[in-house]
Amino acid sequence: MRYDLVVFDNDGVLVDSEPISNRLLAGYLTELGHPTSYEDSIRDYMGSAMHRIHDLVLERTGERLPAEFDDVFHRRVFDAFERELRPVPGVVAVLEKLAADEVPYCVASSGSHERIRVGHRTTGLDRWFDESRVFSSQDVGKGKPAPDLFLFAAERMGVAPERCVVVEDSPLGVQAARAAGMDVYGFTAMTPAAKLAGATQLFANIQQLADLLV
């Protein structure tokens, strides 16, 4: 194993949540008078923390999103998760191999701790991630593309950044990993390879990941 820690993004890498959450985000922003297509949401917000949504809407329109925006959005997302959410196909086999080989791993997500936990409970991935392996942008206050979250996760896991590899599917996540001085493998299932061009390596199928890590 060439790395001492594997850091997984959550949405789109562990749980197949990006189609659900971006569909709902586009619909809610449009409902609030900020017309947004599903494709717009993927382009502008995929992989970002909630504060980025507020910041971009304010920057573009001069209007603030309502105070209840986060609560309403998360309620809609969690309700949809209960009905629709599944693990990314093949990711359980990757986690099984890492555990069998005693390779340390964790998750570092732009999503809240609650969002991570709801997604993991719904999909059964909670058995692989106890509290010591879960990190959120809530822990650092500054989400991707800043490196803070990945550096925080590495510090907590006791591994130097240069000994870490991040598994990401968003341009913001790739930027954050590179800024943290970590290798990053870009998952192109939902994101065009050209948008993850800064990644150390690209892969299209999660089953490929175990082979890439050795």
Order of alpha helices (4+ residues) and beta strands (2+ residues): beta-alpha-alpha-alpha-alpha-alpha-beta-alpha-beta-alpha-beta-alpha-beta-beta-alpha
